[in-house]
Amino acid sequence: MTVVEFSCTGVPSTPGSYPADITTSNPTVIQFGVVFSEDFSIADVAGSGYIDTIAMMDGNLENVTYKTATAQGTFGATQTAYFGPYISWAIAVEDLNGDNEPDFVNPTIAYQVNTSDSAGGSTSNFFLSFPTSVQVTLSDGNGGHVSPLSYTAGRRPSAVAVGQLQGAANSAPDLVVGHTQFNFGGWRDNFGWQ
C-alpha cells in the first residue's frame, strides 16, 4: 500500500487545498505481505484524530489482514482476523462495539469449503449458494477478535458502509449493503437485488 501525504499548509492560491501536482508529496510504502487484495479500508478507530487502522482483504484466505498504529503514521506488525469460511472482496473497518479496537465488516461472495486428503493435500471449493452473508468480526477488547457474526444479505453483497441511519446516536450502527452480480461465467445471479 502506498500512502501519499500532502502538506496543505501554505499553498499560496488556496490555504488548506491540495497542491496542483504530486511533486510536493511524501509517499510512504506500507508492506502487508498478502498475495493479492481486492479492497482496503482505513479508519480512526480510537478517535485519536489520525488514521490508526488500515485493513485489507487477504486474497481468498478467509482473513482480514490489518495494521494498527499507536502514533500517527507508525504502523505495527501485520495481523489477521478470521471472518468465516467465505470469500469477500470488500471490507469496512469501524469500531462497532465501542472498545476503541478495530471491527471488520465483510460482504461475502461465496461460501468456501476446505478439504484435505490422506496424502496431506488440501483443496478449496467455492459455492455460489444463496443467501450469502455479511460477516461482522468484533474485537474482544484485548487485541484479538471473537467468532464472526453472520447476517443474511440476499445474493452477492458487494459493498458495505457503516453509519447511523436510524435510532439515537448511541444505538448500534447500521450496515448499508450494496449488491451486484459478479458475472461469474456470464451468469447474472443477483436475483434482482439492486
PyMOL commands that set and color helices and strands:
alter all, ss='L'
color gray80, all
select helices_A, chain A and resi 22-24
alter helices_A, ss='H'
color red, helices_A
select strands_A, chain A and resi 2-5+26-29+40-43+53-57+63-71+74-75+79-82+86-87+92-94+103-107+110-116+122-127+133-137+149-152+157-163+174-179
alter strands_A, ss='S'
color yellow, strands_A
deselect
rebuild
show_as cartoon
